[in-house]
Amino acid sequence: MLGMNETIEFFADKVFFISLFFTGVLCPTIFTGWNYLVTQEWGL
């Protein structure tokens, strides 16, 4: 059985990693995908 602090730290690490992953991977992907769509559609 984990102590309360260890559990909180474990979840904090997970949340930090996931948010890092989202900003590092998904945001650029969405951004470039959006740019590509805009360029294709409106030739900007």
ZIPE-V489762 format. One record per pair of residues at least 24 apart in sequence whose ideal C-beta (glycine too) atoms are under 10 Angstrom apart, sorted by sequence separation. I is the first residue (numbers start at 1). J is the second residue. D is the distance in whole Angstrom. If there is no record, write none. Layout:
[[I/J/D] [I/J/D]]
This chain:
none
